[in-house]
Amino acid sequence: MIKKLATPLVGALLGGVMLPAHADFIDDSHADLTLLNRYLNQEGRDVAGSTAKAKSYRDWGQGFQFNFKSGYTEGPVGFGLDVEAFYGLKLDSGGDLNDKSHQGQYPGSMFPLDDGKSANDFSVLSPTFKMRFLEDELRVGMLSQNNPMLANTDGRLYHQTNTGVQLVSKDLSDFTFTGGDIVKTKIRNESGDSDMTTGGGTKLSDRFVYGGADYTGLANTTVSLWYSNLQDYYQQAFIGAKNTTALPVGSLLSDFRAYRSLGVGGNADGDADYAAAGSYDNGASKGRINQSTISLMESYSLAGHTLGIGAQKNTGDSDFPYLDSGLNSGDARQGPGAGADTPALTNLQLNKFQHAGEQTWLAQYKYDFGELGLKGLGFQATYAHGDQIRVASGGNSEWERDLALSYQVPDGKLKGFGVTWKNAMANPSMTGQTQQDENRLYVSYVVPLW
């Protein structure tokens, strides 16, 4: 019965657009409704090298996310449509930016700002049109991808998305080719799209292109080559490899990543409007992008236990650059880059360890309680320490410790229900950086509709 209503329902969400009536379009489709209840409390302890009062943030919200993914029409070329509709309702939040007597309490980053306070609600409607030919898929509209060039965060009620076009081809055996052109981005707490930038940029860009190839022809190994370009800011090349090796006892996962980033356009020309944060080109704190990042993570797994040790080194004159939203870069609550993740190894809950010259050591432990008969229960602990950071003055190191405990109901009537608790502590020594503690509680329930 629900499937029979799918065509008019999705058409109504798109303002009356009628969908193809071909049976495969509906018969191969599926839809679900995700209920998201999320709480975040971030307490600032001190500001390194300063007497300024550390900021604290608090948010609690309820989200409703409808996802529809169609099948394809028959024929040599198939057409389809995906739709994501989201509504977020504020349950509680922090202070008012306009209230100068409570500057220590700030509204969090789950919701847009409305006259200095978190808005009561916000909504998003994101269609994606798709076309399939042989083993190729073309998507036009909302893109929500993670790859070596892009990392889209979902650490709030809504997740970061992009608007553009993407083609994925699997026609050649053992190869996956991907190419994309993004013209807008949407951060996690806004209804509308915005142009793009990177950390520190004051001028906006309206084009981010990316492409890459992943090769799986070697046993238990994936080798990747990727490239991206944010117009007037940076170009970035990537080579990476992941390999899983079965040992006499347990298994070993190796994750190698190497990036090379250089300024282009306005940034390469030294235009101050396109200067990037964390650049020490010619002694300036903002300037041209010119850096490399190399990392390696080795993770050993045995009987539900996984122990990982990793290292990352940034070299050159600038921070690791990554795609950010122009709206977010001016957010008075948390500053540039607060709503965007990086695809680097050291992207943790609070910090990214992406600073110029930074050398980071990383340790991680995971345990799957399914080994004890508690299927769906998992624990993770991560610790990272970075030093040798290039700074104008003050400290040059930081560390962060993250804990996470999660449970997903594996089967039965409550399958799709999950709870996650995350705790993080960050302690940077660089002047002006905030030392902070954070707790997050996520409760979600995915309701299959058909």
N, C-alpha and C positions, 0 to 999 in steps of 0.2 A: 504493500500500500504506500509506504514512504517513497519507494522508488518511482511510483507513478506520479508522485507530486514533485519529483526532482526538477523537471524541466521548468514548470512555472515558478517554483521556489527560487531557483538560481536566477531565472530571468528577472524576477522581481528584485532581487538583490542588485542586479545590474541596471535597474531603472527601466525594466520592461523589455530588455533585449531577449528575443526568443532563441532557444538553443536548437541545434539540429535534432530532428526527431528520430534519427537512425537508432536502432535498438542497441548496437554496441556502445554507443555514446553513454547510454544510461546503464545497460547491463554490466558493463565493465567498470562502472564508477563506484566510488565509495565516499562516505561522508561521516564526520564525527563532530561532536561538540566537546570542547575541553573546558572544564571549570577550573580556574586558577585562583587560589588564595595565597597571597604572598606578603610577607612582613620583612622589613629591613630596618635595622637600627645600627647606625654607624656613629661611634663616639670618638671624637678627637681628644687625645690626651695632652699633647704639647705640640708646639710648632718649633722645629729644630732651629737653634740659633736666634730665637726671637722671644719676646715677651708677649706677643699677640695671643689672643684667646683662640684656642682651637675650635673649629666648627664641628657641630654634630648634626646628623640628619636622621629623619625617621619617616617611614612610609608604611602604610598598610592598605592593600587594595584587593578587590575582587575582579577577576577578569572572566570574560566569556568569549571563547574563540571557536568559530564555526569554520570547518575546512571541508571543501568539496573538491574532489579530484575525479574528473570524468575519464571515461575510456576514449577510444578514438573511433571516428567514423571509418567504414570499410573503404577499400580501394587502395591503389598504389600509394597515394598520399592520404594520411589520416589526419583529421583535425579534432582538437579537443579544447577543453577549458577547465582551469582550476580557479577556485574562488576562496579567498580567506576574508572573513569578516570578524572584526574584534571590537569588543566594548569593555572598557575599564571603568570601574566605579571606586572612588576614594572612600575608604573606611576611616582612615586617620592619617595625619601627617604632622610635620614639624612646624616651625615658626613662620613668621612673615618677614620677608626681606625689607619691607618698608618700616618695620617696627625696630627702631634703633636701640631700644632698651633690651632686646633679646637677640643680640647678634650671634650668640653662641649656638642657638637653635635655628636650623635652616630647614625649609621644606626639602624633602628628598627628591629623587630623580625618577620616580615611577610615573609622574603625571606632568603635563605641561604647566608652566607658570601662568597664573591669572592674577594680575595686579599684585605681584610679589608673593602669592601663596599658591600652593598646589591646587590645580583646577579640580572641580568636583568629579569630573569624568572626562573621557575622550574616547573616540572611536576611529576605526580604520576599515576601509573597504579596498581590497587589493585583488583584482582579477589578473590572471595570466593566461594568455592564449598560446596554444601549443600546436605543433605540426610534426608528424612523424613520417619519415621516408626511409625504408630499409632499416638500418640501425642508427639513423640520425634523428635527433630531436631538437627542434627549434622552439625556444620559449621567448615570448614577448610580453612584457608587463612587469609584474612584481617578481623579483628574483631573491631567493633566500638561500644562498650557497656558502659553503665553507671550502676553501681550497688554499694552496700555498700563498695566494695573493690576497685573500679576503677571509676575515673571521667575523661572523655576525653574532653578536652577543644576545643571549636571552636571559640575562641576570635580573630582569625586572618583570613587570607584568607582561609587556609586549617585547618582541624581539626586533633587532635591527634588520631592515630590508633595503633592497635597492630596486631601482626602476631602470629597465633597459632591455637588451636582447642578448640571448645566449644560445649557442649551438654546441651540442655534444654529439660527437661521432664515434661509433664503435664498429665501423665497417671493416677496419683492418684488424685481423686477429692479434690479440694480446696488447692492443693499443686502445687508449681512450684519448681522443683529442677534444679540447674544450676551448672555445673562444667567446668573449663577451664584450659588450660595449654598454657601460652604465652612464646614464645622463643625470640621474638624481639619486639621492639616498634619503632614507627615513630613519631617524634615530628612535630609540626604544620608548620615548615618551612624547611623541608628537603625532598628530593626525596627518599633517601634510609633508610633502617632500621638500628637500632643500638641495642647493648646490653643495659642492664638496670642497674640502681643504685637507691639509694635514696639520699636525700640531704646531701652533705658533703662527700659521698663515692668517693674514687679515683680509686677503682677497680670495674670491671664490673661483672654483673651476667647475665646468659643466661637462667634463668628459673623463672617464676612467676606462681604459681598455685593458683587457687581460687575455691571456691565452696560454695553453700548455699541453703537454703530452705526458701520459702516464703509461709505462710499459710493464706488463706483468708476465713476460715470457720466461723469466728466470724463476726457478723453483722457490716458492715462498718469499718472493722479493718483488717490490714495486719500485721502479726508478722513475723519477719525475723531473721534467724540465719545464719551467714556466717563465713568463715575462708579463710585466704590467707597466702602465704609464698613466700617471695622473697629470693631466695637461697643466703646464706651467709650474709644476712642482717637482716631480721625480719620476724616474724610470727605475725599475727594479727587476733583476734577474734572479732566478732561483734554480738550484739543483738539489735534489734530495733523494734519499733511498731508505726504504724500510724493509727489514728482513727478519723473518721468524725462523729460528733454528731449534730443532728438536734435539735435546741433549739426553744422555742416558738417564738422567734424573731431571725432570722439569724441562723448561724451554726458555729461550733467550730472544727478546725482541730488541732490535737495534734500530734507532731512528736518527738519521743524519740529515741536517739541513744547513744550507749555505745560501746567503743572500748578498747581492751587490747592488747598492743603491747610489744613484747619481742625480743631481739636479738637472732639470730641463726647463726650457722656456724662461719665464720671468725669474725663477729661482736661480738658474744657471747664469743669468745675466746680472745677478746681484741686485735685482729690484727689491727694495725694502718691503713692499707690499706682499711679496711672495717668499719672504724669509721664513725659514723653519726654526722651530724652537730647539734648544739644545745643540746649536751649531757653534763651533769655536773656530770657524774660518776667519783668519786674520785677527784673532783675539776677540771677536764679537760673540755675544751670547745668542744671537740669531743671525742666520746667514744661509750659505749654500749647503745643500745636502751632498755629502760625500762620505759614505761609510760602507762597511762590510760586517756581516754577522755570520758566525759559524757556530753550530751546536751539535752535540751528540748526546743521546740518552740511551742507556743500556738497562733493560728491565728483565729481571729473572722471575719466572713464575713456577710455583710448585704447590699443589694441593690447596688451591684457593688463595695462597699468599703471592703477592707480587712486590718485589723490591726493586726500585729504580734509582740509578745514579746518573746525573747528567751535568754537563758543563756548557756554557755559552760565552763567547767572547765577541764584543763589539769593538771594531777598530775604525779609525778615521776621524773626521772632524765634526760629526753630527750624530744625533739620536737615530734610532731605527725609525724610518718613516712608515706611516700606514694611513689608510683612508679614514677620514673623519667627516662629520657633518658641519656645514657652516653654521647651522643653528646651535649645535652643541658647543662649538668653539667659543661662543660668547655667553655661555650659561654661567650666570653669577654664582650658582650653587656649588659647582664642582670643577669648573675650569676646562681648558682644552683637553680633549681626548677622553673625558670621563665616561662618555657613552659608547666608545668604540673599543673593540678588542684588536689585538694584533695576531697574525698567524705564527709568530715566533714561539719557540719552545717555552719561554719564561712568562707567558701571559697568565698571571695568577689572579686570584679573586680581587685583590686591591691594587696591585702594582704590576708593571709590565717588564721591569728590569731592562729597559730599552735605551738607557742613557749612553752618551758618547763615551767610548773607552771602557765601558763597564765589563767586568769579568764576573760571571755568576756561576756558583755551584748549586746544584739542585739535588735533593733527596726526596724520594716518594715511597710510601708504603700503601698497598691496597689489600683488602681482605674480602673475599666473597664467602659469606656465611652459609651459602648453599652447601659447602663442604660439611657443615654441621647439621644439615637438614633444614636450615632456615632460608629457603629459597627466596630470593628477591631482596635480601638484606645485604648491604655493603658498607664498608668503611674505607676512608681514604685520608691520609695525612701527608702534607707536603711542606717542605722547608727549603727556602732559597736564601742565599747570601750573595750580595753583589758588592764589589769594591772597585778601586781604580777608576772611579767615575770622574770625568773631566768637569770641573766646576771652576767658576771665577773665584770663589772663596768659600770657606766653611768646610763641613764634612764631605766625604767622598764615598760613603758606603750606605747600604740599606739591607734589611732582612725582612722576610715575611714568613709566617707560619699559618697554614690553612688546615682545617679539619672539616670533614664532611661525613655525615651518616645518613643513609638513604634506605628507604624500603618501598618496593613496588609489589603490590599483590599479584602473584604470578598466575593465578587461575581462579575459577569460581565466579560467583555473582559480582564480586567486587574487583574483578580483574580490570586494570586501568586506573586504580586508585594508588596514589603514591605520596610519600612524605619525605622531605629532605631538610636536614638542618645543616647549616654551614657556619663556621666560625673562623674568623681571620684576625691576625694581629700583624700590623706593619710598623716598622721602626726605622725610618730613614734618618740619616744624620745630616743630609744636605740642608743648608740654610733655607728656611722658608717652607720646607716640606713638613706635612702633618703626620705625627705619629698617632695611629688610630687602631681601634678595635671594632669589629663588625660581626653582627649576628644576622643570619637570614633564615627564615622558615618558609618553606614552600609546601603547599598542599595542592594536589591536582587530581582530577578525575576525568578520564577520557571516556565519553559515552558514545559508543558506535551507533550511528543512525541507520546505516545500511552498508 
